[in-house]
Amino acid sequence: MVEDSLELDDVFHALANRARRQMLGRLNEGPLTVGQLAEPLSMTLAATSKHIKVLERAGLVLQSVVGRQHLCHLDPQVLASAVAWLNFYESHWEERLDVLADVLIRDSTATREKER
C-alpha cells in the first residue's frame, strides 16, 4: 500500500485531540470564526488558534479573512487518504478475525464432541 506518511501523520495527529475533533464536527455544518470555535470549548482565542494551526497543517481546515473576521472552513478531502489507510487495515484485520473465528468454532465443536 502506497501512502504519504507525512500527510497521514499530520492528519492523525490533528484527529488525536478531542477539541480539534469537536472543531471539525462543528465546521462540518459550515464556516465559523475563531471565536465561534473557541466558545463552546471554554478556550482562549490563543489556544484555539494553536489548534486551528494544527488542523491547517494537516490540510483539514482552511482560513479566510472577511473584513476583520477569520473564518475557518472544513476541507475534508485530506481525510480520504486516512480513510483509505484505515480501510486497508480494516480488511486485513477482518480476514484475520474470520480465521480466528473459524479456529474457535472448530475447537468448540471438537471439545463438545469429546465430552459426548
OpenMM code with the backbone's topology and positions (N, CA, C; nanometers):
from openmm import Vec3, app, unit

residues = "MET VAL GLU ASP SER LEU GLU LEU ASP ASP VAL PHE HIS ALA LEU ALA ASN ARG ALA ARG ARG GLN MET LEU GLY ARG LEU ASN GLU GLY PRO LEU THR VAL GLY GLN LEU ALA GLU PRO LEU SER MET THR LEU ALA ALA THR SER LYS HIS ILE LYS VAL LEU GLU ARG ALA GLY LEU VAL LEU GLN SER VAL VAL GLY ARG GLN HIS LEU CYS HIS LEU ASP PRO GLN VAL LEU ALA SER ALA VAL ALA TRP LEU ASN PHE TYR GLU SER HIS TRP GLU GLU ARG LEU ASP VAL LEU ALA ASP VAL LEU ILE ARG ASP SER THR ALA THR ARG GLU LYS GLU ARG".split()
positions = [
    Vec3(0.0841, -0.1176, 0.0000),
    Vec3(0.0000, 0.0000, 0.0000),
    Vec3(0.0884, 0.1235, 0.0000),
    Vec3(0.0641, 0.2122, -0.0939),
    Vec3(0.1411, 0.3357, -0.1028),
    Vec3(0.0714, 0.4407, -0.0180),
    Vec3(0.1494, 0.5114, 0.0616),
    Vec3(0.0904, 0.6133, 0.1468),
    Vec3(0.1870, 0.7293, 0.1625),
    Vec3(0.1319, 0.8460, 0.1787),
    Vec3(0.2124, 0.9629, 0.2094),
    Vec3(0.2164, 0.9719, 0.3608),
    Vec3(0.3202, 0.9140, 0.4211),
    Vec3(0.3223, 0.9001, 0.5662),
    Vec3(0.3253, 1.0338, 0.6387),
    Vec3(0.3881, 1.1351, 0.5809),
    Vec3(0.3898, 1.2655, 0.6467),
    Vec3(0.2497, 1.3260, 0.6510),
    Vec3(0.1772, 1.3138, 0.5421),
    Vec3(0.0392, 1.3646, 0.5398),
    Vec3(-0.0461, 1.2895, 0.6407),
    Vec3(-0.0328, 1.1573, 0.6425),
    Vec3(-0.1099, 1.0773, 0.7378),
    Vec3(-0.0725, 1.1107, 0.8816),
    Vec3(0.0559, 1.1313, 0.9065),
    Vec3(0.0993, 1.1687, 1.0412),
    Vec3(0.0300, 1.2965, 1.0852),
    Vec3(0.0263, 1.3948, 0.9972),
    Vec3(-0.0373, 1.5229, 1.0309),
    Vec3(-0.1870, 1.5066, 1.0542),
    Vec3(-0.2526, 1.4269, 0.9703),
    Vec3(-0.3974, 1.4067, 0.9846),
    Vec3(-0.4279, 1.3355, 1.1159),
    Vec3(-0.3581, 1.2255, 1.1427),
    Vec3(-0.3869, 1.1512, 1.2652),
    Vec3(-0.3469, 1.2306, 1.3896),
    Vec3(-0.2410, 1.3103, 1.3798),
    Vec3(-0.2045, 1.3980, 1.4922),
    Vec3(-0.3168, 1.4977, 1.5184),
    Vec3(-0.3697, 1.5558, 1.4124),
    Vec3(-0.4784, 1.6532, 1.4274),
    Vec3(-0.6025, 1.5873, 1.4874),
    Vec3(-0.6322, 1.4662, 1.4452),
    Vec3(-0.7520, 1.3965, 1.4928),
    Vec3(-0.7353, 1.3387, 1.6335),
    Vec3(-0.6124, 1.3353, 1.6824),
    Vec3(-0.5857, 1.2747, 1.8128),
    Vec3(-0.6359, 1.3583, 1.9296),
    Vec3(-0.6719, 1.4820, 1.9038),
    Vec3(-0.7147, 1.5720, 2.0115),
    Vec3(-0.8659, 1.5917, 2.0065),
    Vec3(-0.9308, 1.5726, 2.1209),
    Vec3(-1.0770, 1.5823, 2.1278),
    Vec3(-1.1278, 1.7205, 2.0879),
    Vec3(-1.0608, 1.8266, 2.1328),
    Vec3(-1.1050, 1.9622, 2.0996),
    Vec3(-1.1003, 1.9845, 1.9482),
    Vec3(-0.9955, 1.9343, 1.8833),
    Vec3(-0.9857, 1.9511, 1.7377),
    Vec3(-1.0929, 1.8705, 1.6660),
    Vec3(-1.1231, 1.7506, 1.7171),
    Vec3(-1.2309, 1.6718, 1.6557),
    Vec3(-1.3645, 1.7434, 1.6711),
    Vec3(-1.3858, 1.8047, 1.7866),
    Vec3(-1.5091, 1.8803, 1.8074),
    Vec3(-1.5163, 1.9990, 1.7115),
    Vec3(-1.4032, 2.0657, 1.6908),
    Vec3(-1.3999, 2.1778, 1.5962),
    Vec3(-1.4366, 2.1303, 1.4563),
    Vec3(-1.3797, 2.0181, 1.4146),
    Vec3(-1.4103, 1.9648, 1.2816),
    Vec3(-1.5581, 1.9292, 1.2695),
    Vec3(-1.6130, 1.8725, 1.3737),
    Vec3(-1.7547, 1.8386, 1.3723),
    Vec3(-1.8423, 1.9614, 1.3555),
    Vec3(-1.8063, 2.0682, 1.4226),
    Vec3(-1.8843, 2.1914, 1.4098),
    Vec3(-1.8626, 2.2560, 1.2737),
    Vec3(-1.7403, 2.2476, 1.2222),
    Vec3(-1.7127, 2.3054, 1.0902),
    Vec3(-1.7821, 2.2278, 0.9793),
    Vec3(-1.8181, 2.1052, 1.0066),
    Vec3(-1.8911, 2.0260, 0.9085),
    Vec3(-2.0265, 2.0903, 0.8759),
    Vec3(-2.0779, 2.1682, 0.9686),
    Vec3(-2.2059, 2.2361, 0.9489),
    Vec3(-2.1909, 2.3681, 0.8741),
    Vec3(-2.0675, 2.4168, 0.8604),
    Vec3(-2.0443, 2.5416, 0.7884),
    Vec3(-1.9304, 2.6196, 0.8502),
    Vec3(-1.8838, 2.7236, 0.7810),
    Vec3(-1.7714, 2.8045, 0.8294),
    Vec3(-1.8032, 2.8726, 0.9628),
    Vec3(-1.7008, 2.8841, 1.0458),
    Vec3(-1.7124, 2.9508, 1.1756),
    Vec3(-1.5915, 3.0395, 1.1985),
    Vec3(-1.6102, 3.1423, 1.2792),
    Vec3(-1.4975, 3.2279, 1.3171),
    Vec3(-1.4171, 3.1574, 1.4262),
    Vec3(-1.2979, 3.2063, 1.4502),
    Vec3(-1.2143, 3.1511, 1.5567),
    Vec3(-1.2871, 3.1641, 1.6905),
    Vec3(-1.3507, 3.2767, 1.7134),
    Vec3(-1.4253, 3.2969, 1.8372),
    Vec3(-1.5391, 3.1988, 1.8532),
    Vec3(-1.6098, 3.1716, 1.7446),
    Vec3(-1.7199, 3.0747, 1.7500),
    Vec3(-1.6693, 2.9341, 1.7789),
    Vec3(-1.5515, 2.9016, 1.7264),
    Vec3(-1.4931, 2.7700, 1.7549),
    Vec3(-1.4488, 2.7598, 1.9005),
    Vec3(-1.3999, 2.8703, 1.9557),
    Vec3(-1.3483, 2.8706, 2.0933),
    Vec3(-1.4599, 2.8640, 2.1963),
    Vec3(-1.5709, 2.9270, 2.1666),
    Vec3(-1.6780, 2.9475, 2.2651),
    Vec3(-1.7228, 2.8219, 2.3396),
    Vec3(-1.7666, 2.7153, 2.2723),
    Vec3(-1.8171, 2.6002, 2.3484),
    Vec3(-1.7063, 2.5202, 2.4171),
    Vec3(-1.5825, 2.5459, 2.3807),
    Vec3(-1.4710, 2.4702, 2.4380),
    Vec3(-1.4110, 2.5393, 2.5601),
    Vec3(-1.4649, 2.6559, 2.5962),
    Vec3(-1.4087, 2.7337, 2.7073),
    Vec3(-1.2576, 2.7478, 2.6916),
    Vec3(-1.2175, 2.7926, 2.5764),
    Vec3(-1.0771, 2.8007, 2.5392),
    Vec3(-1.0450, 2.9441, 2.4984),
    Vec3(-0.9251, 2.9877, 2.5278),
    Vec3(-0.8852, 3.1216, 2.4853),
    Vec3(-0.8711, 3.1252, 2.3338),
    Vec3(-0.8746, 3.2450, 2.2789),
    Vec3(-0.8544, 3.2588, 2.1341),
    Vec3(-0.7152, 3.2112, 2.0946),
    Vec3(-0.6173, 3.2364, 2.1798),
    Vec3(-0.4800, 3.1927, 2.1500),
    Vec3(-0.4720, 3.0401, 2.1433),
    Vec3(-0.5331, 2.9736, 2.2393),
    Vec3(-0.5312, 2.8265, 2.2390),
    Vec3(-0.6077, 2.7724, 2.1188),
    Vec3(-0.7197, 2.8348, 2.0886),
    Vec3(-0.7986, 2.7929, 1.9723),
    Vec3(-0.7174, 2.8099, 1.8446),
    Vec3(-0.6478, 2.9212, 1.8336),
    Vec3(-0.5648, 2.9464, 1.7148),
    Vec3(-0.4571, 2.8403, 1.6980),
    Vec3(-0.3990, 2.7955, 1.8098),
    Vec3(-0.2972, 2.6897, 1.8017),
    Vec3(-0.3584, 2.5605, 1.7479),
    Vec3(-0.4778, 2.5279, 1.7951),
    Vec3(-0.5446, 2.4072, 1.7454),
    Vec3(-0.5789, 2.4213, 1.5970),
    Vec3(-0.6220, 2.5386, 1.5587),
    Vec3(-0.6552, 2.5620, 1.4173),
    Vec3(-0.5313, 2.5481, 1.3307),
    Vec3(-0.4168, 2.5935, 1.3788),
    Vec3(-0.2909, 2.5796, 1.3032),
    Vec3(-0.2589, 2.4321, 1.2793),
    Vec3(-0.2837, 2.3482, 1.3800),
    Vec3(-0.2602, 2.2042, 1.3642),
    Vec3(-0.3535, 2.1487, 1.2568),
    Vec3(-0.4802, 2.1905, 1.2609),
    Vec3(-0.5768, 2.1452, 1.1612),
    Vec3(-0.5411, 2.1968, 1.0221),
    Vec3(-0.4909, 2.3186, 1.0139),
    Vec3(-0.4477, 2.3737, 0.8848),
    Vec3(-0.3267, 2.2990, 0.8310),
    Vec3(-0.2301, 2.2697, 0.9178),
    Vec3(-0.1094, 2.1979, 0.8758),
    Vec3(-0.1457, 2.0612, 0.8182),
    Vec3(-0.2497, 2.0008, 0.8747),
    Vec3(-0.2954, 1.8705, 0.8252),
    Vec3(-0.3786, 1.8840, 0.6980),
    Vec3(-0.4170, 2.0071, 0.6645),
    Vec3(-0.4971, 2.0295, 0.5447),
    Vec3(-0.6461, 2.0114, 0.5672),
    Vec3(-0.6870, 2.0001, 0.6931),
    Vec3(-0.8273, 1.9773, 0.7248),
    Vec3(-0.9090, 2.1055, 0.7327),
    Vec3(-0.8418, 2.2156, 0.7566),
    Vec3(-0.9102, 2.3443, 0.7724),
    Vec3(-0.8394, 2.4490, 0.6880),
    Vec3(-0.9196, 2.5320, 0.6254),
    Vec3(-0.8694, 2.6484, 0.5514),
    Vec3(-0.9248, 2.7718, 0.6196),
    Vec3(-0.8435, 2.8760, 0.6267),
    Vec3(-0.8899, 3.0018, 0.6847),
    Vec3(-0.8994, 3.1073, 0.5757),
    Vec3(-1.0004, 3.1920, 0.5888),
    Vec3(-1.0133, 3.3065, 0.5005),
    Vec3(-1.0434, 3.4279, 0.5881),
    Vec3(-1.0073, 3.5434, 0.5388),
    Vec3(-1.0317, 3.6663, 0.6135),
    Vec3(-1.1407, 3.7445, 0.5417),
    Vec3(-1.2458, 3.7735, 0.6153),
    Vec3(-1.3568, 3.8517, 0.5627),
    Vec3(-1.3697, 3.9728, 0.6559),
    Vec3(-1.3236, 4.0862, 0.6072),
    Vec3(-1.3201, 4.2040, 0.6942),
    Vec3(-1.2220, 4.1793, 0.8067),
    Vec3(-1.2722, 4.1855, 0.9292),
    Vec3(-1.1858, 4.1610, 1.0459),
    Vec3(-1.2028, 4.0201, 1.1002),
    Vec3(-1.2876, 3.9434, 1.0377),
    Vec3(-1.3136, 3.8078, 1.0859),
    Vec3(-1.2285, 3.7050, 1.0121),
    Vec3(-1.1786, 3.6112, 1.0895),
    Vec3(-1.1070, 3.4971, 1.0328),
    Vec3(-1.2033, 3.3797, 1.0327),
    Vec3(-1.2452, 3.3394, 0.9138),
    Vec3(-1.3386, 3.2281, 0.9008),
    Vec3(-1.2627, 3.0986, 0.8742),
    Vec3(-1.3050, 2.9946, 0.9421),
    Vec3(-1.2463, 2.8627, 0.9228),
    Vec3(-1.3455, 2.7769, 0.8449),
    Vec3(-1.2925, 2.7042, 0.7472),
    Vec3(-1.3727, 2.6184, 0.6607),
    Vec3(-1.3150, 2.4768, 0.6670),
    Vec3(-1.4017, 2.3792, 0.6735),
    Vec3(-1.3594, 2.2395, 0.6699),
    Vec3(-1.3216, 2.2016, 0.5276),
    Vec3(-1.2082, 2.1325, 0.5123),
    Vec3(-1.1682, 2.0765, 0.3827),
    Vec3(-1.1480, 1.9264, 0.4029),
    Vec3(-1.2532, 1.8471, 0.3854),
    Vec3(-1.2470, 1.7052, 0.4192),
    Vec3(-1.1710, 1.6177, 0.3199),
    Vec3(-1.1231, 1.6723, 0.2088),
    Vec3(-1.0566, 1.5899, 0.1067),
    Vec3(-0.9365, 1.5146, 0.1618),
    Vec3(-0.8635, 1.5754, 0.2533),
    Vec3(-0.7445, 1.5109, 0.3093),
    Vec3(-0.7817, 1.3847, 0.3858),
    Vec3(-0.9021, 1.3811, 0.4366),
    Vec3(-0.9449, 1.2627, 0.5111),
    Vec3(-0.9505, 1.1385, 0.4228),
    Vec3(-0.9588, 1.1564, 0.2927),
    Vec3(-0.9665, 1.0419, 0.2013),
    Vec3(-0.8458, 0.9503, 0.2165),
    Vec3(-0.7271, 1.0076, 0.2322),
    Vec3(-0.6073, 0.9232, 0.2472),
    Vec3(-0.6110, 0.8487, 0.3802),
    Vec3(-0.6613, 0.9130, 0.4852),
    Vec3(-0.6723, 0.8460, 0.6148),
    Vec3(-0.7759, 0.7349, 0.6088),
    Vec3(-0.8860, 0.7593, 0.5412),
    Vec3(-0.9903, 0.6580, 0.5261),
    Vec3(-0.9366, 0.5386, 0.4467),
    Vec3(-0.8616, 0.5654, 0.3415),
    Vec3(-0.8036, 0.4570, 0.2611),
    Vec3(-0.7081, 0.3730, 0.3460),
    Vec3(-0.6274, 0.4387, 0.4271),
    Vec3(-0.5326, 0.3691, 0.5138),
    Vec3(-0.6091, 0.2811, 0.6130),
    Vec3(-0.7121, 0.3372, 0.6759),
    Vec3(-0.7920, 0.2615, 0.7720),
    Vec3(-0.8648, 0.1446, 0.7056),
    Vec3(-0.9191, 0.1676, 0.5861),
    Vec3(-0.9900, 0.0608, 0.5146),
    Vec3(-0.8974, -0.0553, 0.4808),
    Vec3(-0.7731, -0.0238, 0.4417),
    Vec3(-0.6767, -0.1286, 0.4106),
    Vec3(-0.6557, -0.2179, 0.5322),
    Vec3(-0.6324, -0.1564, 0.6476),
    Vec3(-0.6067, -0.2346, 0.7677),
    Vec3(-0.7328, -0.2993, 0.8227),
    Vec3(-0.8470, -0.2387, 0.7992),
    Vec3(-0.9727, -0.2989, 0.8415),
    Vec3(-0.9932, -0.4318, 0.7691),
    Vec3(-0.9714, -0.4326, 0.6388),
    Vec3(-0.9901, -0.5571, 0.5636),
    Vec3(-0.8878, -0.6615, 0.6071),
    Vec3(-0.7655, -0.6190, 0.6359),
    Vec3(-0.6613, -0.7104, 0.6835),
    Vec3(-0.7042, -0.7757, 0.8148),
    Vec3(-0.7517, -0.6950, 0.9091),
    Vec3(-0.7910, -0.7500, 1.0384),
    Vec3(-0.9204, -0.8278, 1.0314),
    Vec3(-1.0105, -0.7918, 0.9424),
    Vec3(-1.1322, -0.8708, 0.9259),
    Vec3(-1.0975, -1.0115, 0.8794),
    Vec3(-1.0024, -1.0227, 0.7869),
    Vec3(-0.9587, -1.1542, 0.7407),
    Vec3(-0.9000, -1.2344, 0.8560),
    Vec3(-0.8162, -1.1692, 0.9361),
    Vec3(-0.7528, -1.2377, 1.0496),
    Vec3(-0.8575, -1.2807, 1.1526),
    Vec3(-0.9528, -1.1940, 1.1798),
    Vec3(-1.0574, -1.2267, 1.2768),
    Vec3(-1.1484, -1.3379, 1.2258),
    Vec3(-1.1722, -1.3415, 1.0942),
    Vec3(-1.2504, -1.4510, 1.0364),
    Vec3(-1.1788, -1.5846, 1.0565),
    Vec3(-1.0476, -1.5866, 1.0357),
    Vec3(-0.9685, -1.7087, 1.0566),
    Vec3(-0.9755, -1.7497, 1.2037),
    Vec3(-0.9608, -1.6516, 1.2944),
    Vec3(-0.9681, -1.6811, 1.4372),
    Vec3(-1.1056, -1.7371, 1.4735),
    Vec3(-1.2115, -1.6793, 1.4200),
    Vec3(-1.3472, -1.7283, 1.4478),
    Vec3(-1.3617, -1.8728, 1.4022),
    Vec3(-1.3086, -1.9052, 1.2841),
    Vec3(-1.3155, -2.0426, 1.2341),
    Vec3(-1.2429, -2.1389, 1.3280),
    Vec3(-1.1253, -2.1000, 1.3751),
    Vec3(-1.0479, -2.1842, 1.4666),
    Vec3(-1.1250, -2.2056, 1.5967),
    Vec3(-1.1824, -2.0994, 1.6499),
    Vec3(-1.2574, -2.1111, 1.7749),
    Vec3(-1.3805, -2.1993, 1.7588),
    Vec3(-1.4480, -2.1877, 1.6471),
    Vec3(-1.5668, -2.2718, 1.6226),
    Vec3(-1.5253, -2.4181, 1.6119),
    Vec3(-1.4163, -2.4447, 1.5370),
    Vec3(-1.3688, -2.5835, 1.5243),
    Vec3(-1.3283, -2.6388, 1.6604),
    Vec3(-1.2587, -2.5590, 1.7409),
    Vec3(-1.2133, -2.6022, 1.8727),
    Vec3(-1.3327, -2.6293, 1.9638),
    Vec3(-1.4300, -2.5421, 1.9590),
    Vec3(-1.5505, -2.5595, 2.0408),
    Vec3(-1.6261, -2.6856, 2.0003),
    Vec3(-1.6369, -2.7084, 1.8713),
    Vec3(-1.7055, -2.8279, 1.8199),
    Vec3(-1.6301, -2.9533, 1.8625),
    Vec3(-1.4984, -2.9511, 1.8506),
    Vec3(-1.4172, -3.0671, 1.8890),
    Vec3(-1.4291, -3.0938, 2.0381),
    Vec3(-1.4330, -2.9911, 2.1195),
    Vec3(-1.4457, -3.0075, 2.2643),
    Vec3(-1.5799, -3.0689, 2.3000),
    Vec3(-1.6874, -3.0231, 2.2357),
    Vec3(-1.8201, -3.0778, 2.2625),
    Vec3(-1.8278, -3.2254, 2.2215),
    Vec3(-1.7653, -3.2596, 2.1102),
    Vec3(-1.7687, -3.3978, 2.0639),
    Vec3(-1.6907, -3.4885, 2.1590),
    Vec3(-1.5828, -3.4383, 2.2181),
    Vec3(-1.5050, -3.5183, 2.3132),
    Vec3(-1.5838, -3.5418, 2.4409),
    Vec3(-1.6676, -3.4430, 2.4784),
    Vec3(-1.7440, -3.4536, 2.6017),
    Vec3(-1.8590, -3.5519, 2.5902),
    Vec3(-1.8960, -3.5909, 2.4697),
    Vec3(-2.0059, -3.6859, 2.4493),
    Vec3(-1.9659, -3.8244, 2.4782),
] * unit.nanometer
topology = app.Topology()
chain = topology.addChain("A")
for resn in residues:
    res = topology.addResidue(resn, chain)
    for name in ("N", "CA", "C"):
        topology.addAtom(name, app.Element.getBySymbol(name[0]), res)
